[in-house]
Amino acid sequence: MKPIRTRTVRAIAVAITAGSLALTGCSSDSGKDNSKDNSKSKEDAASQSTPVAYGDAQASNGPAEAVAGAKTGGTINVYQQSDLTHMDPGQIYVSDAGQFANLVHRGLTNFQEDDKGNLTVVGDVATDSGKSSEGGKTWTYTLKDGIKDEDGNAITSADVRHTIERQYAKFIFDGPTYVQNWLSGAEYRKALPDGPYKGKHLPDSVLETPDAKTVVFHFKTAQPDLPQALAMAGYAIVPEKQDTKEKYDKAPASLGPYKVAEYKAGKSVTLVKNTQWDPKTDSVRHQYVDGYNFSNTIDQASQTKRLLADQGEAKNAIQFTDSVDPAQLSTVIGNAAAKKRTIQGYQPYVWQLSYNLDSAKMKDKKVRDAITYAIPNQSMVQADGGRYGGEVAGGLMAPTLPGFDPTYDPFGKLKKPNGDPAKAKELLKEAGVKEGTKLSYAYSNTPRGQAQMLIIKDALNKLGFDVQAKEIDRATFYEQVGKLKNPYDLYMTGWGQDWPSPGTVITPVYDGTQVADGSPNYSHINDKQVNELIQKAVTQEPEEAAKTWEQAHHRIVEEINPGAPVYYSKQIQLYGSNIGGARYSTESSYIDINDLYLKQP
């Protein structure tokens, strides 16, 4: 995620630890013909990983392109392990709530995805993806006609202003902060400490609403990524008349095709059709089924068991953001009929072994390089579900990012996926590292974290280190390793983009100007050249910026090495036999929630 503050790190940690594919302890691949991995190869991902396009008014007009063979009617059952993290858009920053948002909420823009996974930002409640002027410092949006909330209230520019300004209020703490930062700086809350709730507003020189249909954003520096940032669920519209502040999180008003009919905390959510939603205004969503029944108490193992059996209500069910149970993965893959009912693809997460550059033992780049060469990447992949759980990483940019290079591999992991201990020992000898040198490795007390710890500890012990494994509770792991003065030498971390731009990885994780307690710059890298490249890239248009981001990526990996690339995370989900329109979404990295229908309503 992005130029973020402490509160966002917690959300990211949730997204990575709960949302990523967790296939720890699974048996190895069966080797049968029908066990072939159908998700994209890195080469496929690279060939289709084109820059995000910005759509005009024609691309933004509804209705959305019909799904071939789609029928209307019936209810889809949704299996979830736990309650939705949030329903208030301002608080939404993790995957389950993001999926939910596309059914219920609408923003100024949204991502439209074609059948090859290519993405276009289109106008959602706006007529297009936005019109920029003054070199990208000013962005103007015009609202579509016919946009109403679930009670029939017309959406105006005042609702958009309210949506942005309420993000400044203190009770909004879990959502994205990009737009607020861009408008008002890092200490944006000081600009409007009570949000819009006491009658105060941002000045027109920052956020302008000259009439009921027009919204104008004014930034001090160019923000070419604004259309993508506004497509985040966290910036979906909260109608001013409907806003109940803290209570809104339990009973939000819908602008999308479905609305909340019933919510039982910790148990279930029932969605029904929103009759005020007009498909002519929406180029992304459909309203094929009558509704969705969320069951939020079904663990991963039970979800998989029910969907494998494919009986009764399970035929109409989907996994929402959970994955196939690791213990049952070989059964799913070995069953041809069940395997046909899976979606597979890359997630935006890259796992890396982060080096604490403030640690005296990690100061020497030769030591960091030695450990990087020694890591048995393939063993790490096997511990997380094998080829269905991940793939050996050459760099720190995921295959879901535009411009991904599948051949980039400066540490030779494609040729030696289980490491190069000989090269590692040679570097340690040059660095003068003594036998028995202690290293403190912090890990999360999850099955995946424990499996990773055993592999890393074994590999580094074989190099002559004395690895001291330090367990941290999952709930506070990222908080602990996010401290500047943490006592650890190295730790495994994961990161995923907020939208398809390398800047949403490089800026938060490797920008030295953002080194602080709670920052996701876990290695504490602060390199003048990288910082300058970041500042250059964030003001460039996407095609131009891509070259600058690549230059920064190469310097980070090859010349500094603040974290060893370990593996790219992958996703596999199962759904019932009566579900139609199921496919993997590049944008969400889960089942595409916009195209689903029931074959037999």
PyMOL commands that set and color helices and strands:
alter all, ss='L'
color gray80, all
select helices_A, chain A and resi 6-19+33-35+42-48+57-60+89-91+95-104+134-136+157-166+178-184+188-191+226-230+233-235+240-242+245-249+279-281+300-309+312-316+326-334+336-339+360-362+365-374+377-382+386-388+421-431+447-462+474-481+503-510+512-514+528-537+542-560
alter helices_A, ss='H'
color red, helices_A
select strands_A, chain A and resi 53-54+75-79+109-113+119-123+131-133+138-142+207-211+214-218+258-264+268-273+291-295+317-319+342-355+390-392+438-444+466-472+490-496+563-574+579-580+597-598
alter strands_A, ss='S'
color yellow, strands_A
deselect
rebuild
show_as cartoon
